[in-house]
Amino acid sequence: MRERKQQSRPRGRAVAWLTAGALGMSAMLLPVAPARADAHIGVRRLSPGPLAPVLDCLAKRDVVTVVGRQTRRFTDDIAPDQTVNALGASWLQVNNWPISFGGGAGGCWVGGRVLGTYSQSTPWSAFHHTGAMNISNPHFRVVGFRVHNIGDGIRIVAGARDFSISGVHMSFIHDDCVENDQLYSGTIEHSLFDGCYVGFSARPSHGDSAEGRRNTETFRGNVVRLQPTPTVYKGRAPGTGGFFKWDQSRRAPKLVIEDNVFRADQRPNHQDLGIPRGYHVQCRNNVVVWLGKGRYPDALPKCFTVTRDRKVWDRAVAGWYATHPWNP
């Protein structure tokens, strides 16, 4: 059953805490909601830096809590400036689209786990019609979300302009880790994408009228690996696409790419391992760990360093886990 508890303008001084056991952690407590709108929220035994987006979302006056193993899709509208606290909730193979919501602007989704049980022989064409989360709310933030073994990780659908994704963890994603085919402005930061068929998409379907030339999509402080998947869109399996799947008619957003670590183990079946051609790109301090055969197959600007040192990747992943222990 799904337990939902709405907290609006709470009174008193008691603070509710989510135990570390619910998140698979030890020696740590996380706050569920502040006692008062202006109350200080503390976290024990953890630096607040990476938790800042979590604490900011949980400090909102209107917090709805979803806990336990869910047996139904989450399709409720999220009200303007409302937070859904899903830190203690999980969806284990609940529908092909377990979380899909709309509603008002300025809200947050915090935590939650979507775990697929699809077999490795599932065709790519089937994965193409699955996804963990669909968002249509403008100015919406997703923080600390965990996804494993599904088609798309997060889909930014019509209406979700100016989105923000931070501290998420995805693995064994068989299509796009983040799909922004509506071509909105948005920010993806401080997240671990440890297994994407395609990293990030901004390529609408043929005939779609989406327009994003004036928009900017920012990628900052992420750790991103392309994982060869057992079934593929085309070409030999296992295989991958590229890091960036951008619209070829140059109507997708401009890019800001800063302080990321990327990894590829082989040449992609389609697309390439460069940055989108024909787009304005602002970038600095990025690393690509190349573990494939021969030289790196595509040209990169000077703001990228290519290395064959696997330890660079291992250190980046370990660093992410060390600063995000609530999202293993």
PyMOL commands that set and color helices and strands:
alter all, ss='L'
color gray80, all
select helices_A, chain A and resi 20-23+52-58+124-127+310-323
alter helices_A, ss='H'
color red, helices_A
select strands_A, chain A and resi 3-8+16-19+29-33+62-70+82-92+99-101+108-115+131-135+141-143+146-150+152-156+163-166+169-179+186-189+192-202+216-220+223-226+244-246+254-258+261-264+281-284+286-290+304-307
alter strands_A, ss='S'
color yellow, strands_A
deselect
rebuild
show_as cartoon
